Amino acid sequence: MANGFMGKILWVDLSKKQIKEEALDPKMGRDFLGGYGLGARILFSRQKAGVDPLGPDNILGLVTGVLTGTDAMGGSRYVMVGKSPLTGGWGDANSGGNVGPYLKFAGYDAVFFTGQSDKPVYLLIDNGKAELKDAANLWGKDTFDVQDILRAEHGNELEVACIGPSGEKLCLIAAVMNNKGRAAARSGLASVMGSKKLKAIAIKGNMKVPIADEAASKEMRKRHVQNKNPRSEMVGAYGTSFLFNMSIESDDAPCKNWDGVGVIDFPQYKDISGDPVKAEQAKKYGCWHCPVGCGGIMKPSTGEYEYGDHAHKPEYETLAMFGSNCLNNDLKSIIKINDICNRYGLDTISAGAAIAFALECYEKGIITKKDTDGIEMKWGDPKAIIAMTEKIAKREGFGDILADGVKKAAERVGKGSEKYAIHVGGQEYPAHDSRGGLNFAIGYGGNPTPGRHTQGGEGPLPEGSMPQFDFGSLKGRGEPHKQGMGITAAYNAAGICMIVIGDAYVHIKDLVEAFRVITGWDITLEELAKTGARIETMKQAFNIREGIKMPWKHHDRMLGIPPKEKGPRAGATLDEPELAKGYYEAMGWDPETGKPSKQALLDLGLDDVAKSLWP
């Protein structure tokens, strides 16, 4: 057993109702760090190309990282992995809360599901013992009720990852939920869970994660907790909602389905920003052992938009996608919408994009009240937005058209509506504008999972080694983007929260120290960057084997075609063929197809992958 790992993987065959344990190869652990790195390595090795994402042959995993559940700051994350039904390629979805640490405390680094159950089931893991149990009484329940019912049966120390009715009904924008408000939301993997009739994964455990140097680990954490700075204070006070004002003012946030300018078209933006959000908060909420506590539980509402107890504070992405992107400045309606998405299990980014798509189609006359079940889909109308979000969550009426994301919605609506379906590779864009953020533009189309703002950009590099480049130009960004992406992929895979390392407490040198004292590895920042490159190349190889040509195709609107006429990003236009070129060249991937070169694969120790892609 390697330090930081529990040393065991659980395999559950849902078709045969069989469960077995498998030892984790320590070399694989070091080469891929857990998380989506380990997931990509295992799925590439054990899953054939071309499987139906919603069929029995798609392997679904819940995977922790080597630093999950340890003294490493922000070590609370887990990731869902599988083939994405949204993109047809590699899929992953990251979440915080308590589930990741407790899977390790229960004795496992990961659990993978194969096959499909013929009836609803849930997996109960209790300190190294696992069994499948009947979930008939849970099917149809929302994610809050599922946690309450399972805790009533198995004890309050139980942690639960589950799907709601949206995942059961195979909504491709459904999310896996835990802690009544933490979501593994992207890639549509909750629909994979629904297709397998797997309602929940319930976990109890009190085992200790093995640590190389426990005394040094405890001392390290005490020092890291003291690393507060003004930004960490902001995150702790407001969560990510504090980002909203500055994102609107820089024209980074979406506005009017990405066609508007926030300060011009949404002048009421301060109504739904940090201070108003904080004023509606009853108490702070934090993930496992997190000193930041960026989450929050909102005050119950008994007004027009009733959302009861335990509604979570909306994140920046939720405020932007259901706020400025829909021209909705009614904060309580957004809290209500966020609560709907959390209870039913929906990705708020994709759901907000689907609503904005419907609003623009309605404005253009492509759809009418006859299509939308009598709902007038007018910009900024909170009641209409709430009503349609509920229809998406329940897969009812026009909500059924929107429930699989904007790409499929446009295919169903037709009439030129694809112009208003803002996605890249089938995945809706997150709430940061690629037209002014070149690092986002490169990543949204260039990464194996499209449309992600959490996969890294230029830097951080070892002290003094970052090549100089113009932040307003694509020239010279390839190697810095590769290095920054590599570090980000490494700590994402290891189970570290991006908020903690990016906005509060942990510096890159602290990350290296955490790896050393917890694992005992004599690791360097350069090795972490290379490990991250190996992880991203593994995911890229998965896509290439699926026949996907990379980079993904951007939507014209997000390339500035035509460019905006007003605002901070007026005139900005991106040259799509040049976006990922430098990055791909630095990675050793073909700029035209995205295929990793044989030498790049061999240099990363991926000999079997090289043989598969270059027979």
NORSULCOR-V911829 format. One record per residue. N is the residue number from 1. RES is the residue in one small letter. PHI is phi in radians with two decimals (999 if undefined). BURIAL is # if it has 16 or more other ideal C-beta (glycine too) atoms within 10 Angstrom, else .. Layout:
N,RES,PHI,BURIAL
N,RES,PHI,BURIAL
//
This chain:
1,m,999,.
2,a,-1.47,#
3,n,-1.05,#
4,g,1.62,#
5,f,-1.91,#
6,m,-1.45,#
7,g,1.54,#
8,k,-2.34,#
9,i,-2.08,#
10,l,-1.79,#
11,w,-2.02,#
12,v,-2.14,#
13,d,-1.62,#
14,l,-1.27,#
15,s,-1.23,.
16,k,-1.64,.
17,k,1.01,.
18,q,-2.01,.
19,i,-2.26,#
20,k,-2.49,.
21,e,-1.79,.
22,e,-2.46,.
23,a,-1.27,.
24,l,-1.43,#
25,d,-1.16,.
26,p,-1.00,.
27,k,-1.16,.
28,m,-1.11,#
29,g,-1.06,#
30,r,-1.25,#
31,d,-1.20,#
32,f,-2.22,#
33,l,1.19,#
34,g,1.63,#
35,g,0.93,#
36,y,-1.26,#
37,g,-1.18,#
38,l,-1.10,#
39,g,-1.06,#
40,a,-1.13,#
41,r,-1.06,#
42,i,-1.24,#
43,l,-1.17,#
44,f,-1.11,#
45,s,-1.33,.
46,r,-2.04,.
47,q,-2.08,#
48,k,-1.30,.
49,a,-1.21,.
50,g,1.49,.
51,v,-1.23,#
52,d,-1.24,.
53,p,-1.00,#
54,l,-1.80,#
55,g,-1.78,.
56,p,-1.20,#
57,d,-1.51,.
58,n,-1.35,#
59,i,-1.46,#
60,l,-1.93,#
61,g,-2.19,#
62,l,-2.05,#
63,v,-2.24,#
64,t,-1.74,#
65,g,-1.84,#
66,v,-1.09,#
67,l,-1.75,#
68,t,-1.09,#
69,g,1.30,#
70,t,-2.06,#
71,d,-1.31,#
72,a,-1.07,#
73,m,-1.07,#
74,g,1.37,#
75,g,-1.43,#
76,s,-2.08,#
77,r,-1.62,#
78,y,-2.34,#
79,v,-2.41,#
80,m,-1.58,#
81,v,-2.33,#
82,g,2.89,#
83,k,-1.32,#
84,s,-1.40,#
85,p,-1.30,#
86,l,-1.37,#
87,t,-1.90,#
88,g,1.37,#
89,g,-2.17,#
90,w,-1.06,#
91,g,-2.29,#
92,d,-2.57,#
93,a,-2.57,#
94,n,-1.81,#
95,s,-2.52,#
96,g,-1.76,#
97,g,1.66,#
98,n,-2.05,#
99,v,-1.07,#
100,g,-1.00,#
101,p,-0.98,#
102,y,-1.26,#
103,l,-1.11,#
104,k,-1.22,#
105,f,-1.12,#
106,a,-1.47,#
107,g,1.91,#
108,y,-2.29,#
109,d,-1.54,#
110,a,-2.82,#
111,v,-2.35,#
112,f,-2.07,#
113,f,-2.02,#
114,t,-2.10,#
115,g,1.25,#
116,q,-2.47,#
117,s,-1.38,#
118,d,-1.52,.
119,k,-2.63,.
120,p,-1.08,#
121,v,-2.42,#
122,y,-2.33,#
123,l,-1.75,#
124,l,-1.85,#
125,i,-2.03,#
126,d,-2.36,#
127,n,0.83,.
128,g,1.52,.
129,k,-2.06,.
130,a,-2.32,#
131,e,-2.61,.
132,l,-1.51,#
133,k,-2.26,.
134,d,-1.13,.
135,a,-2.04,#
136,a,-1.02,.
137,n,-1.33,.
138,l,-1.71,#
139,w,-1.14,#
140,g,1.64,.
141,k,-1.41,#
142,d,-1.37,#
143,t,-1.20,#
144,f,-1.19,#
145,d,-1.11,.
146,v,-1.05,#
147,q,-1.08,#
148,d,-1.11,.
149,i,-1.13,#
150,l,-1.20,#
151,r,-1.20,.
152,a,-1.09,.
153,e,-1.48,.
154,h,-1.98,#
155,g,1.96,.
156,n,-1.22,.
157,e,-1.42,.
158,l,-1.30,#
159,e,-1.97,#
160,v,-2.32,#
161,a,-1.96,#
162,c,-2.61,#
163,i,-1.91,#
164,g,-1.78,#
165,p,-1.00,#
166,s,-1.14,#
167,g,-1.18,#
168,e,-1.04,#
169,k,-1.54,#
170,l,1.06,#
171,c,-1.11,#
172,l,-1.30,#
173,i,-1.91,#
174,a,-1.36,#
175,a,-2.18,#
176,v,-1.46,#
177,m,-2.03,#
178,n,-2.56,#
179,n,0.94,#
180,k,0.96,#
181,g,2.95,#
182,r,-1.81,#
183,a,-2.24,#
184,a,-1.65,#
185,a,-1.78,#
186,r,-1.56,#
187,s,1.34,#
188,g,1.27,#
189,l,-1.29,#
190,a,-1.13,#
191,s,-1.21,#
192,v,-1.14,#
193,m,-1.06,#
194,g,-1.13,#
195,s,-1.12,#
196,k,-1.53,#
197,k,0.97,#
198,l,-1.71,#
199,k,-1.36,#
200,a,-2.76,#
201,i,-2.13,#
202,a,-1.93,#
203,i,-2.32,#
204,k,-2.25,#
205,g,-3.04,#
206,n,-2.44,.
207,m,-1.28,.
208,k,-1.73,.
209,v,-1.32,#
210,p,-1.15,#
211,i,-2.16,#
212,a,-1.12,#
213,d,-2.42,.
214,e,-1.13,.
215,a,-1.11,.
216,a,-1.15,.
217,s,-1.14,#
218,k,-1.13,.
219,e,-1.14,.
220,m,-1.06,#
221,r,-1.10,#
222,k,-1.01,.
223,r,-1.19,.
224,h,-1.16,#
225,v,-1.10,.
226,q,-1.45,.
227,n,-1.38,.
228,k,-1.27,.
229,n,-2.61,.
230,p,-0.97,.
231,r,-1.23,.
232,s,-1.14,#
233,e,-1.13,.
234,m,-1.14,#
235,v,-1.11,#
236,g,-1.14,#
237,a,-1.39,#
238,y,-2.02,#
239,g,1.18,#
240,t,-1.36,#
241,s,-1.11,#
242,f,-1.16,#
243,l,-1.31,#
244,f,-1.11,#
245,n,-1.03,#
246,m,-1.14,.
247,s,-1.24,#
248,i,-1.15,#
249,e,-1.20,.
250,s,-1.62,#
251,d,1.10,#
252,d,-1.53,#
253,a,-1.33,#
254,p,-1.22,#
255,c,-2.51,#
256,k,0.91,#
257,n,0.98,#
258,w,1.19,#
259,d,-1.89,.
260,g,-1.87,#
261,v,-2.13,#
262,g,-0.92,#
263,v,-1.22,#
264,i,-1.70,.
265,d,-1.56,#
266,f,-2.41,#
267,p,-1.15,.
268,q,-1.53,.
269,y,-1.03,#
270,k,-1.23,.
271,d,-1.16,.
272,i,-2.13,#
273,s,-1.73,#
274,g,-0.90,#
275,d,-1.11,.
276,p,-1.05,.
277,v,-1.13,#
278,k,-1.06,#
279,a,-1.13,.
280,e,-1.58,#
281,q,-1.51,#
282,a,-1.55,.
283,k,-2.77,.
284,k,-1.35,#
285,y,-2.41,#
286,g,-2.30,#
287,c,-1.26,#
288,w,-0.89,#
289,h,0.97,#
290,c,-1.64,#
291,p,-1.40,#
292,v,-1.40,#
293,g,1.11,.
294,c,-1.31,#
295,g,-1.46,#
296,g,-2.77,#
297,i,-1.81,#
298,m,-1.51,#
299,k,-1.11,.
300,p,-1.09,.
301,s,-1.96,#
302,t,-2.02,.
303,g,-1.53,.
304,e,-1.10,.
305,y,-1.97,#
306,e,-1.28,.
307,y,-2.32,#
308,g,1.11,.
309,d,-1.43,.
310,h,1.18,#
311,a,-1.22,#
312,h,-1.44,#
313,k,-1.13,#
314,p,-1.20,#
315,e,-1.35,#
316,y,-0.94,#
317,e,-1.05,#
318,t,-1.20,#
319,l,-1.04,#
320,a,-1.29,#
321,m,-1.28,#
322,f,-1.71,#
323,g,-1.74,#
324,s,-1.06,#
325,n,-1.19,#
326,c,-1.92,#
327,l,1.00,#
328,n,-1.87,#
329,n,-1.84,#
330,d,-1.63,#
331,l,-1.07,#
332,k,-1.13,#
333,s,-1.18,#
334,i,-1.23,#
335,i,-1.07,#
336,k,-1.07,#
337,i,-1.09,#
338,n,-1.05,#
339,d,-1.17,#
340,i,-1.03,#
341,c,-1.11,#
342,n,-1.18,#
343,r,-1.27,#
344,y,-1.48,#
345,g,1.44,#
346,l,-2.27,#
347,d,-1.27,#
348,t,-1.19,#
349,i,-1.14,#
350,s,-1.19,#
351,a,-1.14,#
352,g,-1.09,#
353,a,-1.13,#
354,a,-1.13,#
355,i,-1.14,#
356,a,-1.09,#
357,f,-1.04,#
358,a,-1.13,#
359,l,-1.09,#
360,e,-1.25,#
361,c,-1.08,#
362,y,-1.15,#
363,e,-1.06,.
364,k,-1.44,.
365,g,1.43,.
366,i,-1.27,#
367,i,-2.17,#
368,t,-2.29,.
369,k,-1.01,.
370,k,-1.09,.
371,d,-1.34,#
372,t,-1.68,#
373,d,1.08,.
374,g,1.46,.
375,i,-1.52,#
376,e,-1.40,.
377,m,-1.50,#
378,k,-1.81,.
379,w,-0.91,#
380,g,1.37,#
381,d,-1.55,#
382,p,-1.10,#
383,k,-1.15,.
384,a,-1.16,#
385,i,-1.15,#
386,i,-1.09,#
387,a,-1.06,#
388,m,-1.30,#
389,t,-1.09,#
390,e,-1.10,.
391,k,-1.16,#
392,i,-1.09,#
393,a,-1.02,#
394,k,-1.63,#
395,r,0.96,#
396,e,-2.06,.
397,g,0.93,#
398,f,-1.17,#
399,g,-1.05,#
400,d,-1.14,#
401,i,-1.17,#
402,l,-1.56,#
403,a,-1.22,#
404,d,-1.90,#
405,g,1.62,#
406,v,-1.28,#
407,k,-1.08,#
408,k,-1.25,#
409,a,-1.07,#
410,a,-1.14,#
411,e,-1.11,.
412,r,-1.40,.
413,v,-1.33,#
414,g,1.17,.
415,k,1.04,.
416,g,1.42,.
417,s,-1.20,#
418,e,-1.07,#
419,k,-1.12,.
420,y,-1.93,#
421,a,-1.64,#
422,i,-1.56,#
423,h,-2.59,#
424,v,-2.30,#
425,g,1.14,#
426,g,1.66,#
427,q,-1.84,#
428,e,-1.15,#
429,y,-1.17,#
430,p,-1.30,#
431,a,-1.53,#
432,h,-2.40,#
433,d,-1.41,#
434,s,-1.21,#
435,r,-1.22,#
436,g,-2.07,#
437,g,-1.99,#
438,l,-1.11,#
439,n,-1.10,#
440,f,-1.17,#
441,a,-1.05,#
442,i,-1.12,#
443,g,-1.24,#
444,y,-0.99,#
445,g,-1.72,#
446,g,-1.60,#
447,n,-1.39,#
448,p,-1.02,#
449,t,-1.78,#
450,p,-1.28,#
451,g,1.14,#
452,r,-2.09,#
453,h,-1.69,#
454,t,-1.97,.
455,q,-1.88,#
456,g,1.74,#
457,g,-2.54,#
458,e,-1.15,#
459,g,1.27,#
460,p,-1.42,#
461,l,-1.92,#
462,p,-0.94,.
463,e,-0.79,.
464,g,1.34,.
465,s,-1.90,.
466,m,-1.28,.
467,p,-1.07,.
468,q,-1.32,.
469,f,-2.71,#
470,d,-1.51,.
471,f,-1.15,.
472,g,-1.64,.
473,s,-2.27,.
474,l,-1.43,#
475,k,-1.20,.
476,g,1.35,.
477,r,-1.60,#
478,g,-0.99,#
479,e,-1.18,#
480,p,-1.03,#
481,h,-1.17,#
482,k,-1.03,#
483,q,-1.17,#
484,g,-1.12,#
485,m,-1.08,#
486,g,-1.11,#
487,i,-1.11,#
488,t,-1.11,#
489,a,-1.07,#
490,a,-1.15,#
491,y,-1.33,#
492,n,-1.07,#
493,a,-1.13,#
494,a,-1.31,#
495,g,1.69,#
496,i,-1.64,#
497,c,-1.33,#
498,m,-1.13,#
499,i,-1.08,#
500,v,-1.18,#
501,i,-1.44,#
502,g,-1.59,#
503,d,-2.09,#
504,a,-2.72,#
505,y,1.30,#
506,v,-1.69,#
507,h,-1.71,.
508,i,-1.09,#
509,k,-1.10,.
510,d,-1.17,#
511,l,-1.10,#
512,v,-1.08,#
513,e,-1.06,#
514,a,-1.06,#
515,f,-1.03,#
516,r,-1.19,#
517,v,-1.33,#
518,i,-1.48,#
519,t,-1.62,#
520,g,1.45,.
521,w,-1.30,#
522,d,-1.48,.
523,i,-1.78,#
524,t,-2.12,.
525,l,-1.09,#
526,e,-1.09,.
527,e,-1.16,#
528,l,-1.09,#
529,a,-1.10,#
530,k,-1.18,#
531,t,-1.09,#
532,g,-1.08,#
533,a,-1.13,#
534,r,-1.12,#
535,i,-1.10,#
536,e,-1.14,#
537,t,-1.17,#
538,m,-1.11,#
539,k,-1.15,#
540,q,-1.10,#
541,a,-1.09,#
542,f,-1.00,#
543,n,-1.16,#
544,i,-1.08,#
545,r,-1.13,#
546,e,-1.39,#
547,g,1.48,.
548,i,-1.52,#
549,k,-1.53,.
550,m,-1.96,#
551,p,-1.22,#
552,w,-1.20,#
553,k,-1.46,.
554,h,-1.29,#
555,h,-1.35,#
556,d,-0.94,.
557,r,-1.03,#
558,m,-1.45,#
559,l,-1.74,#
560,g,1.33,#
561,i,-2.07,.
562,p,-1.36,.
563,p,-1.25,.
564,k,-1.15,#
565,e,-1.67,.
566,k,-2.38,.
567,g,1.59,#
568,p,-1.05,#
569,r,-1.97,#
570,a,-1.05,.
571,g,1.48,.
572,a,-1.24,#
573,t,-2.37,.
574,l,-1.87,#
575,d,-1.61,.
576,e,-0.97,#
577,p,-1.04,.
578,e,-1.62,.
579,l,-1.00,#
580,a,-1.68,#
581,k,-1.02,#
582,g,-1.11,#
583,y,-1.11,#
584,y,-1.10,#
585,e,-1.11,.
586,a,-1.13,#
587,m,-1.37,#
588,g,1.42,#
589,w,-1.85,#
590,d,-1.16,#
591,p,-1.11,#
592,e,-1.54,.
593,t,-2.08,.
594,g,1.47,#
595,k,-1.25,#
596,p,-1.13,#
597,s,-1.19,.
598,k,-1.06,#
599,q,-1.16,.
600,a,-1.06,#
601,l,-1.16,#
602,l,-1.16,#
603,d,-1.10,#
604,l,-1.66,#
605,g,1.34,.
606,l,-1.75,#
607,d,-1.09,.
608,d,-1.19,.
609,v,-1.20,#
610,a,-1.05,#
611,k,-1.17,.
612,s,-1.24,#
613,l,-1.48,#
614,w,-2.22,.
615,p,-1.16,.
//
